[in-house]
Amino acid sequence: PQLERALAWILNDRDLRLADEEEAVQCLFAWRDTGRLLLLLDGLDELSPEERASVTDQVRNFVNHDRNRKLNNRVVLTSRLTGYSPVGGPFQEYTLKPFQKGEESRPFLRNWLHISRPDWNEPTLEQKTDDLWQQLQQQEALRRILTTPLILRMAAENYARTQTVARHRSELYRQYWETLWERAEERDAPPELKETCFAALEALAFHLHTGGKNDAQTVETVLREGAKKLLSDRQPVSENDLPPLLPIVNRQMGLLVRVGEGYRFSHQTFQEYGAAGYLAQAWRKNRVGCWRFLQPRLHLPEWREPILLLGGSLAPEETDELVRRVLQAGSPGEAVLLRDLRLAAALIGKGIPVSEEIRNAVLQRARFYLFPPGIHRLRKFSLFPARWQITVELQVRAVEVLRSLG
């Protein structure tokens, strides 16, 4: 069966390391036929509708085989509510409640620290958990997202390695990539290829985020082109100077996973961070061209996270210019929607360093909609008085801006 063979391939690739993959298949079948399997299949919503239907059918076949022989294996499927449809059959459905308060996430942090550092005894584990928890509480940009399990996991794994805490999300992702690279080196990845692989991943992330193909040949080509672009800035590069990069970022780093005949990032947020890194390089080389690409995408949902992460990937003076351009973008409907203002505030609210001048410019723009000086005079003498209406909706959006600024 296709599902069992796919699971056996993953198991052999990550753990068993048997020379003959058929042995791994037989091993998995033996576990299945003795009722010793617990399958955790995460991210059903991240598949295309066609892939989702295929996987669901295979899971049903597995469960029916299991029930007919009374083997009592267990299967857990997870999906975000968006894109979910009932699997049916014997599956029971549960909606998981997210962390409601920051304190609820502390045991989660402790468990990940314990997994990452089994050498820490109980007192050390408690002390390190307290230290990590307190440092996260002190970072306002991260404190707001302490209900997100992925963020907590990355923070815990990074802390277990470095004993430090990132200042904002972009830095958190960078630290996590560093953590994954250390694991890759433990799996014999060449140490000198770290920055090369990071640049290659950023190029691939941008390629995928702009709708590029994800088959193995295309992915390897994009990775190599991204790597050669980085290296060519330092020295001439030939095709033979680079080993295949896909096995490194897939098997040794684990940032790419295989889905059907193609590849994707193990989590959408890693693709968004990689795309932001690619944009940061473009910003440094050609700000006008990069802004020409960004401006029509400022308020597209799929580009919001890359733009926010871009702010944390730039130097402070570069971030100032990005926020200034966003604030002055003049997007359609800005007088009513305040989208540019809110995005500028969101960039600052993510904890990225900006000058007081830029911060005050955003603050004063928001304050205008709450305490508009001379607004009645403007309305009285304007040829278009409706333009100077300050509605409740505008004031609510202005409050959102102030809240983002902290």
N, C-alpha and C positions, 0 to 999 in steps of 0.2 A: 504493500500500500504506500501511496506517495507521501502521506503525512509522516508515517513511521520512518521512511527512508530519509526524509528531510531532517527529522529530529536526530536520526543516527548520524547523519553527516555533521550536524552542528556539534553533537556530543563528541564525536571523534576529533573534530577540528580543535575543540577547546580543551578537552580533558583526556580522552583515552589515548589519542595519538597512535592508533594502531596502523601498521603498514598497509593492511588489507581492509578497506572500508567495509567489505562484506562482513567481516568479523564484528564490526560495530553494529551493523544492522541486526545480526543474529543476537548480539548482546541485548539490544533494545527489545527485540521480540521476546527474548527470555524473560525480561523484566515485565513486559506487558502480559505475557501468558501466566505469570505467577502473581498478578495483581499488585505489583510494586511500583507502578508509575503514578506520579502526580505531575500533570502537565499544566504549566502556567503559560498561556498564550496571550501575550500583551499587545495592545495597539491594533485591534481589529479595524478601528475606524481609519487607520492610516493607509489602508490598502485601497486600491481602486475598486469600484463597484464589482467589476468582473472578478478580480482577485478575491474580494471578500466573499462572493458567492461560492467560488471554488473551494476556498479554505473552509467555509462553513459546511459545505457538503462533505469534505474529508473528515472534519471533526464529527459530524453526525455518523458517518460510517464507522469511525473508531469507536464511538460510544455504543452503537448498535452491536458491533462485534463483541464489545466488552460485556454488555448486558445479556446477550444471548448465552455467554459462557459464565456469567456470574463471577467476574474477576475482580470487581470493585476497584478498578483504577479510578482516578479522579481527574477531571478536566476543569480548569478555570479559564474562562475567556474574559478579557477586559476590553472596554471600549469607552471612549467619551460618548456623551449622550448625542452629540452631533454626529450624524451618520450611522447611528445604531439602529438595527432592526432585530426583533426577537429571533433567536436561534430555533426555538421550539423544542419539541421532544421532552426529554427528562430534565432539561436545564431549568434551574430556578434563577430568577433575576433579583439582584440587589443593587440599589443605588448607594454608592459610598459617599458618606458625608465628609467634606474636606475639613481640615483643621479650622476650628472656629476662632481659637485664640492662640496667641504665640506660645503660651505655656504648654499647649497640647503637643507641640512639635518637639519638646525637649526629649522625651523617650525615644522618638524617632532618630534624633541626632545621636543619642547614646548608643543605640543599636548599630548604627552605621560605623561609629567609632570603634565599637567592639569587633565588628567584622573586619575593619581596615587594620586594626592594631590588636590582634589577639595576644600579643606579648604584654599588653598593659594589664596589671592586676586590678582588682576591684577598686581600691582607693584611688589609684592613678586614673582609672577610667572615669570615676565620678568627678575627680578634680579637673580633668581635661574637658569633660562635658560641660561643667560649670564655666570654665574659662571660655570655651567656644561660644556658649550661649550668651554670656555677658558681652563678648566682643561683637556678636551679631546684633545684639540689642543696641549697641553704641553706634552701629552703622545705619543711619536713618534710611538710606537708599535700599538696604537689604532688609531692614526690619519690616518694611511694608510687604515683603513677599515671603515671610517666614511660614506662610501656610502652604507653600508650594513644595511638594515632596522632592521633585527633581533638584530644585535649588538647595534644599537642605542636604540632600545626598552629596551633591558636589561640594558644598561647604565642608561637610564632614570629611570626605575623602581628601580634599585639599589640606585641611587642618591636620589630619593624621600624618600627612607627608611633610608639611612645612611648619606647623604650629602657628600659622598666621591666618588672617581673615581678609578677604578682598574688600575694597572700598565700594565697589559698584559691580553691576552684573557683568560688564565687559571684562573686567579684571578677574571675576570669578570664573568665567568661561576659559579665559586664557590659562589660569592656574589649573583648571581641570584638564585641558589639553596637555599641559605639562605632566600632570599625573598619569594620563593615559600613555604619554610617550615613555615615561619611566617603565611602565609595564611592557611596552613594546620592546624596549631594550632588554628587559628580562627574557623576552622571547626572541632574542637575537637580532633585533632590528639594528642596523648600523647607526651608531650614535651621531656620526657626522651628517646624517640625512634629516635631522630633526627640523631645522628651519626650512629645508627643501620640501619636506612633506607638509609642513604647515602652510606654506605658500601654495602648494598643489591643492590642498584641501580647500583653501579659500577660493581658488579659481574654479574648482568643481562646484562649490556651494553657490557661487554666483551663476554658473552655467545652469544648474538645476533650478535655481530660484527664478530664472528668467525663462523657464520652460524647456530647457535643453533635454536631449535624449539621455537615457540612463543605462543603455546596454553596456556590456563589459568593455567592448572595443572603444566605444565613445568615451566612457569614463576613464580608461587608461590613457587615451589620447589627451583628454582635457587635463588630467593630472600631470602628464609629462610637459605639456605646453606651459602650464602654470609654474612648474618647477624650473623649466628652462628660462622663463621670463625673469624669475628671481635671480638665477645664476648668471644670466647674460649681463646683468648690471655689474657683476663683479669680474667675470672673466668669460671668454668665449666657451661655448658649450657645444659638444657634439652629441648626436643621438646615442652614442655608445657610452657616454659618461654616466648615464642614469640606469639603475636597475629597474625592473618592473615595480611600480609604486602601489598598484592596487592591492597586492597581497599584504603589503606593510600596513596600509591604513585600514584594510578590512580585517585581516586575521590577527595582526600583532597589536595594532592600536584599538581596534574594535569600534572605530567611529563610523565606518560604513558597514551596512548589512546587505545581504543579498535578498532580494524579493523577486521571486519568479526568475525571469531572465535578466533582470536589471539590478541596480544597486541604488541605495538611498542612505542618507545619514540615519544613524540609530535613533535620533530624535530630531524633530523639526527645528527645535530651538538651536541645535548645533549647526544646522544649515543656515539659519538666520544669522548666527554669529559669524560663520565663515563668510557669508555674503557681505556682512558689515566690514570684515577685515579686508576683503577685496576692494570695497568702495573706499576704505581709508587709504589704501595705496593709490587708488585713482585720484582721490582728493589731493594728495600730496604732489602728484605729478601734473595734474591738470584740473584745477578747481573749477574753472569755467565749464569745461566739458562734463565734469562730474555733476555739477549743479544742473546743467542742462538735462542730464539723465534723471536726477532726483526730483526736480520741481514738479513735473506732472504726476509723480508717484507719491507725493508727500502724504496724501490722505487715502491712499489705497490700503485696505486692511492687510494685505499680504506683505506690504512694505513697511508697515509701522515698526515692527520689531527690528528689522535690519537698520532702519534709520535711528532708532533709539540707541541701539548697540553701537552704531557708527560714532555717536557722540562720545562714548567711552573709549573708543579706539584711537582717538586723535589727541594730539598735544593740546594743552590749554588754549594757546592762541589760535589754533586751528578750530577748536570747538567754538570759540567766540564768534568766528566768522560764520560757521555753520548755523548757530542759533540766530545770528543777525540776519542771515539770508532767509531763514525760515520765518522769522518775525516780519520781514518785509516782502514776503513772497507774493502777496496780493492774490491769494487763491479766490476763485469764484465764490461769492456769497460770504466773504469774510466779515462784512459789516453786521451780518446776522448770526453766522455760525461760529465765528471766532476760532476757526480750526487752526490757522497759523499760530495764533496766540497760544492756544492750548497745547499744540505740539512743541512750541518753544519752551513752554513751562514744563512739559513732560520731560524734555531733554535735560533741563536743569535739575528737575526733581529726581532723576535717576542717580544723582550723586556725582555727576561728572564736574570737574573743576571749570568754572567760568569766572570772568572778571566781575567785579561789583558793578561796573558800568552796564554790562549786558543784563545782569540780574535786575538791576534797577529799571532798565528799559522795559523789561517784561512786567515787572511789578507795577510801574506807573501806567502802562497800557491797561492792565487789569483793573487798577483802581479807578481809572476814568469811567468804566462802565458801572461802578458802584457809587462813585461820588463825582458825577460829571460837572466840572466847573463851567459856568456860563452856558449850560445846555439850553436853558429857556431862551436866552438871547439868540443863540444860533438857530433855534427852531423858529423864532419869531421873524427873523430877517432873511432866512434862507429861501431860495426859490423852490427847494425840495425839502420841506419840513419833515416829511416822513423819514428822511435819511437820519434825522437826529432823534428818533424815538429810542429810548432806553427801556426795553421791555423786561418783564420778569425773567423771561428765558435768557436774555443777554446777561442779566445779573447773576443768574444761576451758573452760567458758563464762566463768568468772571470769578465766581467763588471757587469753581473747580480749578482755575488757574492758580489762585492763591493757595489752595490746598496742595497742589502739586509742588509749589515752591516751598512748602513747609511753614 
